[in-house]
Amino acid sequence: MNLRPNRAKEKLAAGEVAIVVGGFTSPDDIDAFGPAANANGIAGVWLEGEHGGIDASTLGNLTRACDLWGLTPVCRINENSQGLIYRTLDCGAQGIVVPHVNTAAEARNVVDGGKFPPIGKRGAYTSRQGHGVANYMQVADDHSLLVILIEDIIAYQNLDEILEVDNIDVFFVAPSDFAASMGHTGDAGHPEVVETMNDAFRRIEAAGRNSGATCAESEISRYLGLGAKFLLTSVGPWLSQGATNFMNSVKAHSN
C-alpha cells in the first residue's frame, strides 16, 4: 500500500489555494460532506482540538471518514507539545495546527514534534495512516502538513526569525487572538489590527512562504489579494444560508 496523499499539501506545492472546512464533529457528517467536497475541489477538513472536543479517542474514526473521500484531516491541538503533536499524527491526522507560536524556537519545537529524525524528533511509530506502508517513516515527512498560528503581537514582532524556520508549511495569521494581544479584544476589524495583520501577510509572501487565514466568503478577495494560500472556512454559514434560502423559497411559494 502507498501512503495516502495529503491533498492540502499537494495543492500548496502546486501553487494552488488549499481550502479546509471546519465545523465537523462526526464521521457521518464528514461522509455526508464528502461528495460536495470532492465536486468542488476542497482539500481537507479542520478538526478542532483546541476549542472543541476532538482528541485521541475520536481522531481515528474522523480521519477514516476523511480518508474515504481523499480529504486531508487537519487537526488543531491545544499546546505546542512534541508528544501531543506526534500522537495526533499517530492517530491519523495528516496536518497539525499549533496555536500561539511566538518565537523561532517555538516553531522549531513544532518541527521537532512533527518530523522524524534526522529532520525532527518524532517518535518512531507507524501512524494509522501508515498501516501497510512498508517505508512509512521514510516517506511520512513528505506528507505531513505543519501549520503554526501567528496570533499574538509578539509573534508579529518575531516574524522574520520565525519565517526562517524550515519545514513549516503554513504561517496562519489568526485574527481574534491577534486583536486581543493588541488590546482590541473582540475587534479584529480595528484599523490598527487590520494593518498589522496585512503587513504580516505581506511579509510572509515576501519570504516565499505560505500564509493562511480564517476566511468568510466576504473576505476572500482581501486574503487572496494578500497572498494567502491556505484558507479555513466554516460549514456553519453555509448551513445557515441554505436554511434561509429554503425557507424564503417556501414563504414565496406559500403566498
ROSEVEX-965950 format. One line per 3 residues: number of its first residue (from 1); their letters; for each residue x, y, z of N, C-alpha, C. Coordinates in Angstrom, 1 decimal. Layout:
NUM	A	X,Y,Z,X,Y,Z,X,Y,Z | ...
END
This chain:
1	MNL	0.8,-1.2,0.0,0.0,0.0,0.0,0.9,1.3,0.0 | 0.5,2.3,-0.8,1.1,3.5,-0.7,0.5,4.5,0.3 | 1.3,5.4,0.8,0.8,6.3,1.7,-0.2,7.2,1.1
4	RPN	-1.3,7.5,1.8,-2.4,8.3,1.3,-1.8,9.7,1.0 | -2.1,10.3,-0.1,-1.6,11.7,-0.4,-2.2,12.7,0.5 | -1.5,13.8,0.8,-2.0,14.9,1.5,-2.5,15.9,0.5
7	RAK	-3.8,16.0,0.3,-4.3,16.9,-0.8,-4.0,18.3,-0.5 | -4.1,18.8,0.7,-3.8,20.2,1.0,-2.3,20.5,0.7 | -1.4,19.6,1.1,0.0,19.9,0.9,0.3,19.8,-0.6
10	EKL	-0.4,19.0,-1.4,-0.2,18.9,-2.8,-0.6,20.2,-3.5 | -1.8,20.7,-3.0,-2.2,22.0,-3.6,-1.3,23.1,-3.3 | -0.8,23.2,-2.1,0.2,24.2,-1.8,1.5,24.1,-2.7
13	AAG	1.9,22.9,-2.8,3.1,22.7,-3.6,2.9,23.1,-5.1 | 1.7,23.0,-5.6,1.4,23.3,-6.9,1.1,24.8,-7.1 | 1.2,25.6,-6.0,0.9,27.0,-6.0,-0.6,27.3,-6.0
16	EVA	-1.4,26.3,-5.7,-2.9,26.5,-5.6,-3.3,26.9,-4.2 | -4.6,27.3,-4.1,-5.2,27.6,-2.8,-5.8,26.4,-2.2 | -5.4,26.0,-1.0,-5.9,24.9,-0.3,-7.0,25.3,0.7
19	IVV	-8.3,24.8,0.5,-9.4,25.2,1.3,-9.7,24.0,2.3 | -9.8,24.4,3.6,-10.2,23.4,4.5,-11.4,23.9,5.2 | -12.3,23.0,5.6,-13.6,23.4,6.2,-13.7,22.8,7.6
22	GGF	-14.1,23.7,8.5,-14.3,23.3,9.9,-15.8,23.2,10.3 | -16.0,22.7,11.4,-17.4,22.6,12.0,-17.9,21.1,12.1 | -17.0,20.1,11.8,-17.5,18.7,11.8,-17.0,18.1,13.1
25	TSP	-17.9,17.3,13.7,-17.5,16.6,14.9,-17.9,15.1,14.8 | -18.5,14.7,13.7,-19.0,13.4,13.5,-18.4,12.8,12.2 | -18.0,11.5,12.2,-17.6,10.9,10.9,-18.7,10.9,9.9
28	DDI	-20.0,10.7,10.4,-21.1,10.7,9.4,-21.3,12.0,8.8 | -21.0,13.1,9.5,-21.1,14.5,8.9,-20.1,14.6,7.8 | -18.9,14.1,8.0,-17.8,14.2,7.0,-18.2,13.4,5.8
31	DAF	-18.8,12.2,6.0,-19.2,11.4,4.9,-20.3,12.1,4.1 | -21.2,12.8,4.8,-22.2,13.5,4.1,-21.7,14.6,3.3 | -20.6,15.2,3.8,-20.0,16.4,3.1,-19.0,15.9,2.0
34	GPA	-18.6,14.7,2.0,-17.6,14.2,1.1,-17.9,14.5,-0.4 | -19.0,14.1,-0.9,-19.3,14.3,-2.3,-19.2,15.8,-2.7 | -19.8,16.7,-1.9,-19.7,18.1,-2.3,-18.2,18.6,-2.2
37	ANA	-17.5,18.1,-1.2,-16.1,18.5,-1.1,-15.3,18.1,-2.4 | -15.5,16.8,-2.8,-14.8,16.4,-4.0,-15.2,17.1,-5.2 | -16.5,17.4,-5.4,-17.0,18.0,-6.5,-16.5,19.5,-6.7
40	NGI	-16.1,20.1,-5.6,-15.7,21.4,-5.6,-14.2,21.6,-5.3 | -13.5,20.6,-5.2,-12.0,20.7,-5.0,-11.6,21.1,-3.7 | -12.4,20.9,-2.6,-12.0,21.2,-1.3,-10.9,20.3,-0.8
43	AGV	-9.9,20.8,-0.1,-8.7,20.0,0.2,-8.8,19.2,1.4 | -9.5,19.7,2.4,-9.5,19.0,3.7,-10.5,19.4,4.7 | -10.5,18.8,5.8,-11.4,19.1,7.0,-10.6,19.5,8.2
46	WLE	-11.0,20.6,8.8,-10.4,21.1,10.0,-11.0,20.4,11.2 | -10.3,19.7,12.0,-10.8,19.1,13.2,-10.3,19.9,14.5 | -11.3,20.3,15.3,-11.0,21.3,16.3,-10.7,20.6,17.7
49	GEH	-9.4,20.7,18.0,-8.9,20.1,19.3,-8.4,21.1,20.3 | -8.5,22.4,19.9,-8.1,23.4,20.9,-9.3,24.0,21.6 | -10.3,24.4,20.8,-11.6,24.9,21.4,-12.7,23.9,21.3
52	GGI	-12.5,22.7,20.8,-13.5,21.7,20.7,-13.1,20.4,21.3 | -13.9,19.4,21.1,-13.7,18.1,21.9,-12.9,17.1,21.1 | -12.3,17.4,20.0,-11.6,16.4,19.2,-10.3,16.0,20.0
55	DAS	-10.1,14.7,20.2,-8.9,14.3,20.9,-8.5,12.9,20.4 | -7.5,12.3,21.0,-7.0,11.0,20.5,-8.1,9.9,20.4 | -9.1,10.0,21.3,-10.1,8.9,21.3,-11.1,9.0,20.1
58	TLG	-11.2,10.2,19.5,-12.1,10.4,18.4,-11.4,10.6,17.1 | -10.1,10.8,17.0,-9.5,11.1,15.8,-9.5,9.9,14.8 | -9.4,8.7,15.3,-9.3,7.5,14.4,-10.5,7.5,13.4
61	NLT	-11.7,7.5,13.9,-12.9,7.4,13.0,-13.1,8.7,12.2 | -12.8,9.9,12.8,-12.9,11.1,12.0,-11.9,11.1,10.8 | -10.7,10.6,11.0,-9.7,10.6,9.9,-10.0,9.5,8.9
64	RAC	-10.6,8.4,9.4,-11.1,7.4,8.4,-12.1,7.9,7.5 | -13.0,8.7,8.0,-14.0,9.3,7.1,-13.4,10.3,6.1 | -12.4,11.0,6.6,-11.7,11.9,5.6,-11.0,11.1,4.6
67	DLW	-10.4,10.0,5.0,-9.7,9.1,4.0,-10.6,8.6,2.9 | -11.8,8.3,3.3,-12.8,7.7,2.3,-13.0,8.7,1.1 | -12.9,10.0,1.4,-13.1,11.0,0.4,-11.9,11.7,-0.1
70	GLT	-10.7,11.2,0.3,-9.5,11.8,-0.1,-9.3,13.2,0.5 | -9.9,13.5,1.6,-9.8,14.8,2.3,-8.7,14.8,3.3 | -7.9,15.8,3.4,-6.8,15.9,4.4,-7.4,16.2,5.8
73	PVC	-7.2,15.4,6.8,-7.6,15.7,8.1,-6.6,16.6,8.8 | -7.0,17.8,9.1,-6.1,18.8,9.7,-6.6,19.1,11.1 | -5.8,18.8,12.1,-6.3,18.9,13.5,-5.5,20.0,14.2
76	RIN	-6.3,21.0,14.8,-5.7,21.9,15.7,-5.6,21.4,17.1 | -4.4,21.4,17.7,-4.2,20.9,19.0,-4.2,22.1,20.0 | -4.1,21.8,21.3,-4.2,22.9,22.2,-2.9,23.4,22.9
79	ENS	-1.8,22.8,22.5,-0.5,23.3,23.0,0.7,22.8,22.2 | 1.8,23.5,22.3,2.9,23.2,21.5,3.8,22.2,22.2 | 3.3,21.0,22.2,3.9,19.8,22.9,4.4,18.8,21.8
82	QGL	5.6,18.4,21.8,6.1,17.5,20.8,5.3,16.2,20.9 | 5.1,15.7,22.1,4.4,14.5,22.3,2.9,14.5,21.8 | 2.3,15.7,22.0,0.9,15.8,21.5,0.9,15.9,20.0
85	IYR	1.9,16.6,19.5,1.9,16.7,18.0,2.1,15.4,17.4 | 3.0,14.6,17.8,3.2,13.3,17.1,2.1,12.3,17.5 | 1.6,12.4,18.7,0.4,11.5,19.0,-0.8,11.8,18.1
88	TLD	-1.0,13.0,17.8,-2.1,13.4,16.9,-1.9,12.9,15.5 | -0.6,13.0,15.0,-0.3,12.4,13.7,-0.4,10.9,13.8 | 0.0,10.3,14.9,-0.1,8.8,15.0,-1.6,8.3,15.0
91	CGA	-2.5,9.2,15.5,-3.9,8.8,15.5,-4.6,9.0,14.2 | -3.9,9.6,13.2,-4.5,9.7,11.8,-4.5,11.0,11.2 | -4.2,12.1,11.9,-4.2,13.4,11.3,-3.1,13.5,10.3
94	QGI	-3.3,14.2,9.2,-2.3,14.4,8.2,-1.7,15.9,8.3 | -2.4,16.7,9.0,-2.0,18.1,9.3,-2.1,18.4,10.7 | -1.2,19.2,11.2,-1.2,19.7,12.6,-1.2,21.2,12.6
97	VVP	-2.1,21.8,13.4,-2.1,23.2,13.6,-1.8,23.5,15.1 | -0.8,24.3,15.3,-0.3,24.6,16.6,-0.5,26.1,17.0 | -1.2,26.3,18.1,-1.5,27.7,18.4,-0.4,28.5,19.1
100	HVN	-0.4,29.8,19.1,0.4,30.7,19.8,1.9,30.3,19.7 | 2.4,30.3,18.4,3.8,30.1,18.2,4.4,31.4,18.0 | 5.2,31.9,19.0,5.6,33.2,19.1,7.1,33.5,18.9
103	TAA	7.9,32.4,18.7,9.3,32.6,18.5,9.8,31.5,17.6 | 11.0,31.7,17.1,11.6,30.7,16.2,11.9,29.4,16.9 | 12.2,29.5,18.2,12.4,28.3,19.0,11.1,27.5,19.1
106	EAR	10.0,28.2,19.3,8.7,27.5,19.4,8.4,26.9,18.1 | 8.7,27.6,17.0,8.4,27.0,15.6,9.3,25.7,15.4 | 10.5,25.8,15.8,11.4,24.6,15.7,10.8,23.4,16.5
109	NVV	10.2,23.7,17.7,9.6,22.7,18.5,8.5,22.0,17.8 | 7.8,22.7,17.0,6.7,22.1,16.2,7.3,21.1,15.1 | 8.4,21.6,14.5,9.1,20.7,13.5,9.6,19.5,14.2
112	DGG	10.2,19.6,15.4,10.8,18.5,16.1,9.7,17.5,16.5 | 8.5,17.9,16.8,7.4,17.0,17.1,6.8,16.4,15.9 | 6.8,17.1,14.8,6.1,16.7,13.6,6.9,15.9,12.5
115	KFP	8.2,15.9,12.7,9.0,15.3,11.7,9.9,14.2,12.3 | 10.1,13.1,11.6,11.0,12.1,12.1,12.5,12.5,11.9 | 13.4,11.9,12.7,14.8,12.1,12.5,15.2,11.8,11.1
118	PIG	16.1,12.5,10.5,17.0,13.5,11.1,16.5,14.9,11.1 | 15.3,15.1,10.5,14.7,16.5,10.5,14.3,16.9,11.9 | 13.5,16.0,12.5,12.9,16.3,13.8,13.2,15.2,14.8
121	KRG	12.3,15.1,15.8,12.4,14.2,16.9,11.2,13.3,17.1 | 10.3,13.2,16.1,9.1,12.5,16.2,9.4,11.0,16.6 | 8.6,10.5,17.5,8.8,9.1,18.0,8.6,8.1,16.9
124	AYT	9.4,7.1,16.8,9.4,6.2,15.7,8.3,5.2,15.9 | 7.2,5.5,15.3,6.0,4.7,15.4,5.2,4.9,14.1 | 4.5,3.9,13.7,3.7,3.9,12.5,2.3,4.5,12.8
127	SRQ	2.0,5.6,12.2,0.6,6.1,12.3,-0.4,5.2,11.7 | -1.7,5.4,12.1,-2.7,4.6,11.4,-2.7,5.0,9.9 | -2.2,6.1,9.5,-2.1,6.4,8.1,-1.0,5.6,7.4
130	GHG	-0.2,4.9,8.2,1.0,4.2,7.7,0.8,2.7,7.7 | -0.4,2.2,8.2,-0.6,0.7,8.2,-0.5,0.2,6.8 | 0.3,-0.8,6.6,0.5,-1.4,5.3,1.5,-0.7,4.4
133	VAN	2.1,0.4,4.9,3.0,1.2,4.1,4.4,0.8,4.7 | 5.2,0.0,3.9,6.4,-0.6,4.4,7.4,0.5,4.7 | 7.5,1.6,4.0,8.5,2.6,4.2,7.9,3.9,4.8
136	YMQ	6.9,3.7,5.7,6.2,4.8,6.2,7.1,5.9,6.8 | 8.0,5.5,7.6,8.9,6.5,8.3,9.9,7.2,7.4 | 10.1,6.6,6.2,11.0,7.2,5.2,10.2,8.3,4.3
139	VAD	8.9,8.1,4.2,8.1,9.0,3.3,7.1,9.9,4.1 | 6.9,9.6,5.3,5.8,10.3,6.1,6.0,11.8,6.1 | 7.3,12.2,6.3,7.6,13.6,6.4,7.1,14.4,5.2
142	DHS	7.2,13.8,4.0,6.8,14.4,2.8,5.3,14.7,2.7 | 4.5,14.0,3.6,3.1,14.0,3.5,2.4,14.6,4.8 | 3.2,15.1,5.7,2.7,15.7,6.9,2.7,17.2,6.7
145	LLV	1.6,17.9,7.1,1.5,19.3,7.0,1.6,20.0,8.3 | 2.5,20.9,8.5,2.7,21.6,9.7,2.2,23.1,9.6 | 1.3,23.5,10.4,0.7,24.8,10.4,0.9,25.5,11.7
148	ILI	1.5,26.7,11.7,1.6,27.4,13.0,0.8,28.7,13.0 | 0.2,29.0,14.2,-0.6,30.2,14.3,0.2,31.4,14.7 | 0.2,32.4,13.9,0.7,33.7,14.2,-0.4,34.5,14.8
151	EDI	-0.6,34.5,16.1,-1.8,35.1,16.6,-1.6,36.0,17.9 | -0.4,36.4,18.0,0.0,37.3,19.1,0.9,38.4,18.6 | 0.8,39.5,19.1,1.6,40.6,18.6,3.1,40.3,18.8
154	IAY	3.5,39.5,19.8,4.9,39.1,20.0,5.3,38.2,18.8 | 4.4,37.4,18.2,4.8,36.6,17.1,5.0,37.5,15.9 | 4.2,38.6,15.7,4.5,39.6,14.7,5.8,40.2,14.8
157	QNL	6.2,40.6,16.0,7.4,41.2,16.3,8.6,40.3,16.0 | 8.4,39.0,16.1,9.5,38.0,15.9,9.3,37.3,14.5 | 8.4,37.9,13.7,8.0,37.1,12.5,9.2,36.8,11.5
160	DEI	10.1,37.7,11.3,11.2,37.5,10.4,12.0,36.3,10.8 | 12.3,36.1,12.1,13.0,34.9,12.6,12.2,33.7,12.5 | 10.9,33.8,12.8,10.0,32.6,12.7,10.0,32.1,11.2
163	LEV	10.0,33.0,10.3,9.9,32.7,8.9,11.1,31.9,8.4 | 12.2,32.0,9.1,13.4,31.3,8.7,13.4,29.8,9.1 | 12.4,29.4,9.9,12.4,28.0,10.3,11.9,27.1,9.2
166	DNI	12.6,26.2,8.7,12.3,25.3,7.7,11.2,24.3,8.1 | 10.5,23.7,7.1,9.6,22.6,7.3,8.3,23.0,7.9 | 8.0,24.3,8.0,6.7,24.8,8.4,6.0,25.1,7.0
169	DVF	4.8,24.5,6.9,4.1,24.6,5.6,3.3,25.8,5.5 | 2.7,26.3,6.6,1.7,27.4,6.6,1.9,28.2,7.8 | 2.0,29.6,7.6,2.1,30.5,8.7,0.7,31.2,8.7
172	FVA	-0.1,30.8,9.7,-1.5,31.1,9.7,-1.7,32.3,10.6 | -2.2,33.4,10.0,-2.4,34.7,10.8,-3.9,34.7,11.3 | -4.0,34.5,12.6,-5.3,34.3,13.2,-5.8,35.6,13.9
175	PSD	-7.0,36.1,13.5,-7.5,37.4,13.9,-7.9,37.7,15.3 | -8.6,36.8,15.9,-9.2,37.1,17.2,-8.2,37.3,18.3 | -7.3,36.3,18.5,-6.2,36.4,19.5,-5.3,37.5,19.1
178	FAA	-5.0,37.7,17.8,-4.2,38.8,17.4,-4.7,40.1,17.9 | -6.0,40.4,17.7,-6.6,41.6,18.1,-6.5,41.7,19.7 | -6.8,40.6,20.4,-6.8,40.7,21.8,-5.4,41.0,22.3
181	SMG	-4.4,40.5,21.7,-3.0,40.7,22.1,-2.6,42.2,21.9 | -3.3,42.9,21.0,-3.0,44.3,20.7,-3.9,45.2,21.5 | -4.7,44.7,22.4,-5.6,45.5,23.3,-6.9,45.8,22.6
184	HTG	-7.3,45.0,21.6,-8.6,45.3,20.9,-9.4,44.0,21.0 | -9.6,43.4,22.2,-10.4,42.2,22.3,-11.8,42.4,21.6 | -12.1,41.4,20.8,-13.4,41.4,20.1,-13.5,42.3,19.0
187	DAG	-12.4,43.0,18.6,-12.5,43.9,17.5,-11.4,43.7,16.5 | -11.5,42.5,15.8,-10.5,42.2,14.8,-10.5,43.1,13.6 | -11.6,43.9,13.5,-11.7,44.9,12.4,-11.1,46.3,12.7
190	HPE	-10.5,46.4,13.9,-9.9,47.7,14.2,-8.8,48.0,13.2 | -8.7,49.3,12.8,-7.7,49.6,11.7,-6.3,49.2,12.1 | -5.9,49.4,13.3,-4.5,49.0,13.7,-4.3,47.5,13.6
193	VVE	-5.3,46.7,14.0,-5.2,45.3,13.9,-5.2,44.9,12.4 | -6.1,45.4,11.6,-6.1,45.0,10.2,-4.8,45.4,9.5 | -4.2,46.5,9.7,-3.0,46.9,9.0,-1.8,46.0,9.5
196	TMN	-1.8,45.7,10.8,-0.7,44.9,11.3,-0.8,43.5,10.8 | -2.0,42.9,10.7,-2.2,41.6,10.1,-1.8,41.6,8.6 | -2.3,42.7,7.9,-2.0,42.8,6.5,-0.5,42.8,6.3
199	DAF	0.2,43.5,7.1,1.7,43.6,7.0,2.3,42.2,7.2 | 1.7,41.4,8.2,2.2,40.1,8.4,2.0,39.2,7.2 | 0.9,39.3,6.5,0.6,38.5,5.3,1.7,38.9,4.2
202	RRI	1.9,40.2,4.1,2.8,40.7,3.0,4.2,40.2,3.3 | 4.6,40.2,4.5,6.0,39.7,4.9,6.1,38.2,4.7 | 5.1,37.5,5.0,5.1,36.0,4.8,5.3,35.7,3.3
205	EAA	4.5,36.4,2.4,4.6,36.2,1.0,6.0,36.6,0.5 | 6.5,37.7,1.0,7.8,38.2,0.5,8.9,37.2,0.9 | 8.7,36.5,1.9,9.7,35.5,2.3,9.6,34.2,1.5
208	GRN	8.6,34.1,0.6,8.4,32.9,-0.2,7.7,31.8,0.6 | 6.9,32.1,1.7,6.3,31.1,2.5,4.8,31.2,2.3 | 4.0,30.2,2.7,2.6,30.2,2.6,1.9,30.8,3.8
211	SGA	1.0,31.7,3.6,0.2,32.2,4.7,-1.2,31.6,4.7 | -1.8,31.6,5.9,-3.2,31.1,6.0,-4.0,32.0,6.7 | -5.4,31.9,6.5,-6.3,32.8,7.1,-7.6,32.1,7.4
214	TCA	-8.4,32.5,8.4,-9.8,32.2,8.6,-10.6,33.1,7.7 | -11.4,32.5,6.8,-11.9,33.3,5.7,-13.4,33.1,5.5 | -14.2,34.1,5.8,-15.6,34.1,5.3,-15.7,34.4,3.9
217	ESE	-16.8,34.2,3.2,-16.9,34.4,1.8,-16.7,35.9,1.5 | -17.1,36.8,2.4,-16.9,38.2,2.2,-15.4,38.7,2.2 | -14.6,37.8,2.8,-13.2,38.1,2.9,-12.2,37.5,1.9
220	ISR	-12.8,36.7,1.0,-12.0,36.0,0.0,-11.1,37.0,-0.8 | -11.6,38.1,-1.3,-10.8,39.0,-2.1,-9.7,39.6,-1.2 | -9.9,39.9,0.0,-8.9,40.5,0.8,-7.7,39.5,1.0
223	YLG	-8.0,38.3,1.4,-7.0,37.4,1.8,-6.2,36.8,0.6 | -6.9,36.6,-0.5,-6.2,36.2,-1.7,-5.4,37.3,-2.3 | -5.8,38.5,-2.1,-5.0,39.7,-2.5,-3.8,39.8,-1.7
226	LGA	-3.8,39.3,-0.5,-2.6,39.4,0.4,-1.7,38.2,0.2 | -2.1,37.3,-0.7,-1.3,36.1,-1.0,-1.6,34.9,-0.2 | -2.6,34.9,0.6,-2.9,33.7,1.4,-3.2,32.5,0.5
229	KFL	-2.7,31.3,0.9,-2.8,30.1,0.1,-3.5,29.0,0.8 | -3.8,29.2,2.1,-4.4,28.2,2.9,-5.6,28.8,3.7 | -6.8,28.5,3.3,-8.0,29.2,3.8,-8.9,28.2,4.6
232	LTS	-9.2,28.7,5.8,-10.1,27.9,6.7,-11.4,28.6,6.6 | -12.5,27.9,6.3,-13.8,28.4,6.4,-14.7,27.4,7.2 | -15.9,27.9,7.6,-16.7,27.0,8.4,-18.0,26.6,7.7
235	VGP	-18.4,25.4,7.9,-19.6,24.9,7.3,-20.9,25.6,7.9 | -20.7,26.2,9.0,-21.9,26.9,9.7,-22.6,27.9,8.8 | -21.9,28.9,8.3,-22.6,29.9,7.4,-23.2,29.2,6.2
238	WLS	-22.7,28.2,5.7,-23.2,27.5,4.5,-24.6,26.9,4.9 | -24.6,26.2,6.1,-25.9,25.7,6.5,-26.9,26.7,6.8 | -26.5,27.8,7.4,-27.4,28.9,7.7,-28.0,29.5,6.4
241	QGA	-27.1,29.8,5.5,-27.6,30.4,4.2,-28.5,29.4,3.5 | -28.2,28.1,3.5,-29.0,27.2,2.8,-30.4,27.1,3.5 | -30.4,27.1,4.8,-31.7,27.1,5.5,-32.5,28.4,5.2
244	TNF	-31.8,29.5,5.2,-32.5,30.8,4.9,-33.1,30.8,3.5 | -32.3,30.3,2.5,-32.8,30.3,1.1,-34.0,29.3,1.0 | -33.9,28.2,1.6,-35.0,27.2,1.5,-36.3,27.8,2.1
247	MNS	-36.2,28.4,3.3,-37.4,28.9,4.0,-37.9,30.1,3.2 | -37.0,31.0,2.6,-37.5,32.1,1.8,-38.3,31.6,0.6 | -37.8,30.5,0.0,-38.5,29.9,-1.1,-39.9,29.3,-0.7
250	VKA	-39.9,28.6,0.4,-41.2,28.1,0.9,-42.2,29.3,1.1 | -41.7,30.4,1.8,-42.6,31.5,2.0,-43.1,32.1,0.7 | -42.1,32.2,-0.3,-42.5,32.9,-1.5,-43.6,32.1,-2.3
253	HSN	-43.5,30.8,-2.1,-44.5,29.9,-2.9,-45.7,29.5,-2.0 | -45.8,30.0,-0.8,-46.9,29.8,0.0,-48.0,30.9,0.0 | -47.6,32.0,-0.7,-48.5,33.1,-0.7,-49.5,33.0,-1.9
END
